[in-house]
Amino acid sequence: MNRALRIGLLHLSPGQGALEANCRAVETALDLAADAGAAWVVTPELALTGYDFVGLLGTDWITSAANDPWVGRLHRRAARLGLTLFLAHPERDADSGRCHNAVFVLGSDGELLGTHRKINTLPGIEGWSSKGAGAMPVYVAPLHVGLLVCADAYRPDIALTLRERGAQILLSPAAWPPEPHGPEDCWASRTAETGLPLFVCNRTGEESSLSFAEGESAVFFAGARQLSYREARSALLVIDWSFEEGRVLRHTVHPLGLAPALTPALTPALTGARPEAP
């Protein structure tokens, strides 16, 4: 596969329940990604609501992607900039009325390309969310993309199903702190089992019930971590991935609201990935 992909991972610290402020932060990241020449932008899990949002926002406002004003606003912005946006956000099924922890694939042509609903939902804090029925890759020309929302990556079955159904790359929007129950070696293991690269877009920051400040956004391939980013502040991580060479070619960090800059928290591993000068 002789091609490269420039992808933006939004390592975001969303305000708990702060829909408008979080939406503005994603808009800023989209502008930065377009300036950096990215084709795709991925948000962390529940990027616009924060993870533990129900006590502040409830669930009555949750609707379908077609009717959600936040989704529409960001989709229009992304399409104007020529970006495909993987937006992790709550969704209500129009037929069943059930709510889901979802990822919308919002195409650069203004079309909704597909949706993945989280399958491995957690009891208690994710009690508002019904389990997704299954996993199918979403076609984002010229690639078939497999999506894993956070704990969907914990066991091999979903990733293997996505590979069997034609996925060529795995993306995982996450809200997964290392404590009290971290991802352990699951991300690396999923790449060893599937032979596919996995891009993890994790969140950072603090909420009333959890600290995500040590959350890791990362790239894994062939059972190994190629790139890791931990930082308490929001930033856009822009990565060039070579399918032909199976490695990160270069990366930059764009703090939200600031000029692009490199940071020591970005640690390329094993593959000789080299930072691009700011």
Sine and cosine of phi, psi and omega as CSV:
sin_phi,cos_phi,sin_psi,cos_psi,sin_omega,cos_omega
0.00,0.00,0.98,-0.21,-0.14,-0.99
-0.99,-0.14,0.97,0.26,0.07,-1.00
-0.37,-0.93,0.28,-0.96,0.00,-1.00
-0.81,-0.58,0.39,-0.92,-0.01,-1.00
-0.77,-0.64,0.75,-0.66,0.13,-0.99
-0.97,-0.25,0.88,-0.47,-0.14,-0.99
-0.78,-0.63,0.64,-0.77,0.04,-1.00
-0.96,-0.27,0.81,-0.59,0.09,-1.00
-0.97,-0.26,0.86,-0.50,-0.04,-1.00
-1.00,0.01,0.99,-0.12,0.02,-1.00
-0.99,0.14,1.00,0.08,-0.26,-0.96
-0.97,-0.23,0.58,-0.82,0.18,-0.98
-0.96,-0.29,0.99,0.12,-0.08,-1.00
-0.96,0.28,0.60,-0.80,0.12,-0.99
-0.95,0.32,0.66,-0.75,-0.04,-1.00
-0.91,0.40,0.92,-0.40,0.00,-1.00
0.97,0.23,0.11,0.99,-0.13,-0.99
-1.00,-0.09,0.96,0.28,-0.11,-0.99
-0.85,0.52,-0.74,0.67,-0.07,-1.00
-0.91,0.41,-0.73,0.68,0.00,-1.00
-0.89,0.45,-0.66,0.76,0.01,-1.00
-0.93,0.38,-0.60,0.80,0.05,-1.00
-0.89,0.45,-0.66,0.75,0.03,-1.00
-0.89,0.45,-0.61,0.79,0.02,-1.00
-0.90,0.43,-0.64,0.76,0.04,-1.00
-0.91,0.40,-0.63,0.77,0.05,-1.00
-0.86,0.51,-0.69,0.73,0.05,-1.00
-0.87,0.49,-0.67,0.74,0.01,-1.00
-0.90,0.43,-0.62,0.79,0.04,-1.00
-0.88,0.47,-0.68,0.74,0.03,-1.00
-0.88,0.47,-0.69,0.72,0.03,-1.00
-0.89,0.45,-0.66,0.75,-0.01,-1.00
-0.90,0.44,-0.67,0.74,0.02,-1.00
-0.90,0.45,-0.68,0.74,0.03,-1.00
-0.89,0.46,-0.53,0.85,-0.02,-1.00
-1.00,0.09,-0.04,1.00,0.04,-1.00
0.99,0.14,0.33,0.95,0.02,-1.00
-0.95,0.31,0.45,-0.89,0.09,-1.00
-0.99,-0.15,-0.59,0.81,-0.03,-1.00
-0.84,-0.55,0.49,-0.87,0.17,-0.99
-0.75,-0.66,0.74,-0.68,0.00,-1.00
-0.90,-0.44,0.72,-0.69,0.09,-1.00
-0.99,-0.16,0.31,-0.95,0.15,-0.99
-0.96,0.27,0.13,-0.99,0.03,-1.00
-0.84,0.54,0.72,-0.69,0.08,-1.00
0.78,0.63,0.78,0.63,-0.13,-0.99
-0.91,0.42,-0.52,0.85,-0.09,-1.00
-1.00,-0.03,-0.36,0.93,-0.07,-1.00
-0.97,-0.23,-0.36,0.93,-0.30,-0.95
0.99,0.17,0.29,-0.96,-0.14,-0.99
-0.96,0.28,-0.79,0.61,-0.07,-1.00
-0.99,-0.16,0.95,0.33,-0.17,-0.99
-0.99,-0.12,-0.28,0.96,-0.23,-0.97
-0.89,0.46,-0.64,0.77,0.00,-1.00
-0.88,0.47,-0.43,0.90,-0.01,-1.00
-1.00,-0.09,-0.63,0.78,-0.13,-0.99
-0.94,-0.34,-0.32,0.95,-0.15,-0.99
0.92,0.38,-0.29,-0.96,-0.02,-1.00
-0.78,-0.63,-0.07,1.00,-0.07,-1.00
-0.88,0.47,-0.45,0.89,-0.06,-1.00
-0.98,0.21,-0.29,0.96,-0.09,-1.00
-0.92,0.38,0.72,-0.70,-0.04,-1.00
-0.62,-0.79,-0.15,-0.99,0.01,-1.00
-0.97,0.23,0.27,-0.96,0.03,-1.00
-0.86,0.51,-0.62,0.79,-0.05,-1.00
-0.92,0.40,-0.44,0.90,-0.08,-1.00
-0.96,-0.29,-0.08,1.00,-0.08,-1.00
-0.99,0.13,0.86,-0.52,-0.05,-1.00
-0.92,0.40,-0.52,0.85,0.00,-1.00
-0.94,0.35,-0.69,0.73,0.03,-1.00
-0.89,0.46,-0.73,0.69,0.00,-1.00
-0.87,0.48,-0.67,0.74,0.01,-1.00
-0.87,0.49,-0.73,0.68,-0.03,-1.00
-0.95,0.32,-0.57,0.82,0.02,-1.00
-0.90,0.43,-0.68,0.73,0.03,-1.00
-0.88,0.47,-0.65,0.76,0.01,-1.00
-0.90,0.43,-0.73,0.68,-0.01,-1.00
-0.89,0.46,-0.70,0.72,-0.02,-1.00
-0.90,0.44,-0.62,0.78,0.04,-1.00
-0.87,0.49,-0.56,0.83,-0.03,-1.00
-1.00,0.01,-0.05,1.00,-0.01,-1.00
0.97,0.25,0.48,0.88,-0.05,-1.00
-0.94,-0.34,0.54,-0.84,0.25,-0.97
-1.00,-0.09,0.79,-0.61,-0.06,-1.00
-0.92,-0.39,0.81,-0.59,0.13,-0.99
-0.99,-0.15,0.99,-0.12,-0.15,-0.99
-0.97,-0.24,0.90,-0.44,0.01,-1.00
-1.00,-0.01,0.87,-0.49,-0.22,-0.97
-0.31,-0.95,0.47,-0.88,0.05,-1.00
-0.91,0.42,0.50,-0.87,0.01,-1.00
-0.65,-0.76,0.60,-0.80,0.14,-0.99
-0.95,-0.33,0.79,-0.61,0.05,-1.00
-0.93,0.36,0.79,-0.61,-0.08,-1.00
-0.91,0.41,-0.46,0.89,-0.04,-1.00
-1.00,0.00,-0.76,0.65,-0.08,-1.00
-1.00,0.05,-0.39,0.92,-0.09,-1.00
0.98,0.18,-0.02,1.00,-0.01,-1.00
-0.98,0.22,0.53,-0.85,0.03,-1.00
-1.00,-0.10,0.52,-0.86,-0.01,-1.00
-0.70,-0.71,0.51,-0.86,0.14,-0.99
-1.00,0.02,0.97,-0.24,-0.29,-0.96
-0.85,-0.53,0.22,-0.98,0.22,-0.98
-0.82,-0.58,0.82,-0.58,0.08,-1.00
-0.99,-0.17,0.75,-0.66,0.07,-1.00
-0.99,-0.15,0.97,-0.24,-0.14,-0.99
-0.98,-0.20,0.95,-0.31,-0.16,-0.99
-0.96,0.29,0.40,-0.91,0.00,-1.00
-0.93,0.36,-0.22,0.98,0.05,-1.00
-1.00,-0.06,0.09,1.00,0.00,-1.00
1.00,-0.02,0.01,1.00,-0.01,-1.00
-1.00,-0.09,0.54,-0.84,0.20,-0.98
-0.99,0.17,0.94,-0.35,-0.10,-1.00
-0.99,0.17,-0.43,0.90,-0.02,-1.00
0.14,-0.99,0.15,-0.99,-0.01,-1.00
-0.63,-0.77,0.64,-0.77,0.19,-0.98
-0.87,-0.49,0.75,-0.66,0.06,-1.00
-0.97,-0.26,0.78,-0.63,-0.06,-1.00
-0.81,0.59,0.74,-0.68,-0.04,-1.00
-1.00,-0.09,-0.73,0.68,-0.03,-1.00
-1.00,0.00,0.92,0.39,0.03,-1.00
-0.96,0.29,0.49,-0.87,-0.06,-1.00
-1.00,-0.09,0.64,-0.77,0.06,-1.00
-0.92,0.38,0.39,-0.92,0.05,-1.00
0.99,0.13,-0.99,-0.11,-0.13,-0.99
-0.90,0.43,-0.43,0.90,0.08,-1.00
-0.94,-0.33,0.43,0.90,-0.02,-1.00
-0.90,0.44,-0.32,0.95,0.04,-1.00
-0.95,0.31,-0.29,0.96,-0.19,-0.98
-0.96,-0.29,0.79,-0.61,0.11,-0.99
-0.99,0.12,0.48,-0.88,0.00,-1.00
-0.93,0.36,0.64,-0.77,0.12,-0.99
-0.93,0.36,0.42,-0.91,-0.12,-0.99
-0.99,0.12,-0.34,0.94,-0.05,-1.00
0.08,-1.00,-0.01,-1.00,-0.07,-1.00
-0.79,-0.61,0.80,-0.60,0.10,-1.00
-0.74,-0.67,0.65,-0.76,0.08,-1.00
-0.89,0.46,0.46,-0.89,0.08,-1.00
-0.95,-0.32,0.75,-0.67,-0.02,-1.00
-1.00,0.09,0.89,-0.45,0.10,-0.99
-0.84,-0.54,0.99,-0.14,-0.20,-0.98
-0.73,0.68,0.78,-0.62,0.15,0.99
-0.97,-0.24,0.41,0.91,-0.15,-0.99
-0.88,-0.47,0.49,-0.87,0.19,-0.98
-0.99,-0.14,0.86,-0.51,-0.17,-0.99
-0.95,-0.31,0.80,-0.60,0.11,-0.99
-0.99,-0.11,0.72,-0.70,-0.06,-1.00
-0.91,-0.41,0.70,-0.72,0.01,-1.00
-0.73,-0.68,0.93,-0.36,0.03,-1.00
-1.00,0.10,0.94,-0.34,0.12,-0.99
0.73,0.68,-0.96,-0.30,-0.09,-1.00
-0.91,0.42,-0.15,0.99,0.14,-0.99
-0.86,0.51,-0.38,0.93,-0.01,-1.00
-1.00,0.01,-0.03,1.00,-0.15,-0.99
-0.94,0.35,-0.58,0.82,0.04,-1.00
-0.91,-0.42,0.32,-0.95,-0.11,-0.99
-0.97,0.23,-0.29,0.96,-0.23,-0.97
-0.89,0.46,-0.68,0.73,-0.07,-1.00
-0.93,0.35,-0.70,0.71,0.02,-1.00
-0.89,0.46,-0.65,0.76,0.02,-1.00
-0.91,0.40,-0.62,0.78,0.07,-1.00
-0.88,0.47,-0.68,0.73,0.02,-1.00
-0.88,0.47,-0.67,0.75,0.03,-1.00
-0.90,0.44,-0.69,0.72,0.00,-1.00
-0.88,0.47,-0.46,0.89,-0.01,-1.00
-1.00,-0.06,0.18,0.98,0.18,-0.98
0.96,-0.29,0.07,1.00,0.00,-1.00
-0.87,0.49,0.65,-0.76,0.03,-1.00
-0.92,-0.39,-0.19,0.98,0.02,-1.00
-0.42,-0.91,0.53,-0.85,0.02,-1.00
-0.90,-0.43,0.72,-0.69,0.10,-1.00
-0.86,-0.51,0.67,-0.74,-0.03,-1.00
-0.75,-0.66,0.99,-0.10,0.22,-0.97
-0.92,0.40,0.75,-0.66,-0.14,-0.99
-0.62,-0.78,0.41,-0.91,0.24,-0.97
-0.73,-0.68,0.97,0.23,-0.22,-0.98
-0.76,-0.65,1.00,-0.05,0.06,-1.00
-0.96,0.28,0.35,-0.93,0.02,-1.00
-0.94,0.34,-0.33,0.94,0.03,-1.00
-0.76,-0.65,0.53,-0.85,0.06,1.00
-1.00,0.09,-0.27,0.96,0.00,-1.00
-0.75,-0.66,1.00,-0.03,-0.08,-1.00
-0.99,0.13,0.06,-1.00,-0.02,-1.00
-0.96,0.28,-0.19,0.98,-0.02,-1.00
0.79,0.61,-0.79,-0.61,-0.05,-1.00
-0.96,-0.27,0.33,0.94,-0.15,-0.99
-0.91,0.41,-0.62,0.78,-0.05,-1.00
-0.91,0.42,-0.72,0.69,0.04,-1.00
-0.89,0.45,-0.65,0.76,-0.03,-1.00
-0.90,0.44,-0.61,0.79,-0.01,-1.00
-0.89,0.45,-0.55,0.83,0.01,-1.00
-0.97,0.24,-0.54,0.84,0.05,-1.00
-0.92,0.40,-0.61,0.79,-0.05,-1.00
-0.97,0.23,-0.58,0.81,-0.10,-1.00
-0.99,-0.11,-0.39,0.92,-0.12,-0.99
0.96,0.27,0.24,0.97,-0.05,-1.00
-0.95,-0.32,0.53,-0.85,0.15,-0.99
-0.95,0.32,0.55,-0.83,0.01,-1.00
-0.81,-0.59,0.84,-0.55,0.07,-1.00
-0.96,-0.27,0.87,-0.49,0.00,-1.00
-0.97,-0.24,0.88,-0.47,0.09,-1.00
-0.97,-0.26,0.99,-0.14,-0.06,-1.00
-0.99,-0.15,0.34,-0.94,0.05,-1.00
-1.00,-0.07,0.15,-0.99,0.08,-1.00
-0.70,-0.72,-0.14,-0.99,0.06,-1.00
1.00,-0.02,-0.18,-0.98,-0.10,-1.00
-0.81,-0.59,0.54,-0.84,0.22,-0.98
-0.76,-0.65,0.14,-0.99,-0.08,-1.00
-0.89,0.46,-0.49,0.87,-0.08,-1.00
-0.96,-0.27,-0.28,0.96,-0.12,-0.99
-0.55,-0.84,0.48,-0.88,0.17,-0.99
-0.95,-0.32,0.81,-0.59,0.05,-1.00
-0.95,-0.33,0.18,0.98,-0.16,-0.99
-0.88,0.47,-0.40,0.92,0.03,-1.00
-0.98,-0.20,0.23,0.97,0.02,-1.00
-0.89,0.46,0.60,-0.80,-0.09,-1.00
-0.94,-0.35,0.83,-0.56,0.28,-0.96
-0.99,-0.11,0.64,-0.77,-0.20,-0.98
-0.33,-0.94,0.23,-0.97,0.11,-0.99
-0.84,-0.54,0.76,-0.65,0.01,-1.00
-0.81,-0.58,0.54,-0.84,0.10,-1.00
-0.36,-0.93,0.62,-0.79,0.06,-1.00
0.80,0.60,0.63,0.77,0.07,-1.00
0.98,0.18,0.16,0.99,-0.07,-1.00
-0.74,-0.68,0.49,-0.87,0.10,-0.99
-0.99,0.15,0.84,-0.54,0.04,-1.00
-1.00,-0.09,-0.50,0.86,-0.09,-1.00
-0.47,-0.88,0.66,-0.75,0.00,-1.00
-0.67,-0.74,0.65,-0.76,0.02,-1.00
-0.70,-0.71,0.84,-0.54,0.09,-1.00
-0.78,-0.63,0.81,-0.59,-0.01,-1.00
-0.27,-0.96,0.68,-0.73,-0.04,-1.00
-0.96,0.29,-0.36,0.93,-0.02,-1.00
-1.00,-0.07,0.42,-0.91,0.02,-1.00
-0.94,0.33,0.63,-0.78,0.04,-1.00
-0.38,-0.92,0.38,-0.93,0.14,-0.99
-0.97,-0.23,0.85,-0.52,0.04,-1.00
-0.99,-0.16,0.90,-0.43,-0.02,-1.00
-0.96,-0.27,0.82,-0.57,-0.16,-0.99
-0.80,-0.60,0.70,-0.71,0.16,-0.99
-0.98,-0.19,0.87,-0.49,-0.02,-1.00
-0.93,-0.37,0.77,-0.64,0.06,-1.00
-0.99,-0.16,0.90,-0.44,0.09,-1.00
-0.94,0.33,-0.57,0.82,-0.02,-1.00
-0.91,0.42,-0.69,0.72,-0.05,-1.00
-1.00,-0.05,-0.24,0.97,0.00,-1.00
0.91,0.42,0.69,0.72,-0.03,-1.00
-0.37,-0.93,0.30,-0.96,0.14,-0.99
-0.96,0.27,0.81,-0.58,0.02,-1.00
-1.00,0.09,-0.68,0.73,0.01,-1.00
-0.29,-0.96,0.22,-0.98,-0.05,-1.00
-0.43,-0.90,0.51,-0.86,0.12,-0.99
-0.70,-0.71,0.41,-0.91,0.07,-1.00
-0.89,-0.46,0.77,-0.64,-0.01,-1.00
-0.88,-0.48,0.99,-0.12,0.08,-1.00
-0.86,0.51,0.65,-0.76,-0.05,-1.00
-0.92,0.40,0.82,-0.57,0.01,-1.00
1.00,0.03,-0.06,1.00,-0.03,-1.00
-0.84,-0.55,0.22,-0.98,0.09,-1.00
-0.93,0.37,0.45,-0.90,0.04,-1.00
-0.82,0.57,0.64,-0.77,0.01,-1.00
-0.47,-0.88,0.48,-0.88,0.12,-0.99
-1.00,-0.01,0.44,-0.90,-0.02,-1.00
-0.67,-0.74,0.58,-0.81,0.03,-1.00
-0.89,0.46,-0.30,0.95,0.01,-1.00
-0.93,0.37,-0.26,0.96,0.03,-1.00
-1.00,0.05,0.88,-0.47,-0.15,-0.99
-0.80,-0.60,1.00,-0.07,0.09,-1.00
-0.91,0.42,0.62,-0.79,-0.09,-1.00
-0.77,-0.64,0.71,-0.70,0.27,-0.96
0.95,0.31,-0.48,0.88,-0.20,-0.98
-0.97,-0.25,-0.07,1.00,-0.03,-1.00
0.97,0.23,0.37,0.93,0.08,-1.00
-0.85,0.52,0.70,-0.71,-0.09,-1.00
-0.87,-0.49,0.72,-0.70,0.00,-1.00
-0.91,0.42,0.56,-0.83,0.12,-0.99
-1.00,0.01,0.73,-0.68,-0.04,-1.00
-0.88,0.48,0.66,-0.75,0.02,-1.00
-0.94,0.33,0.00,0.00,0.00,0.00
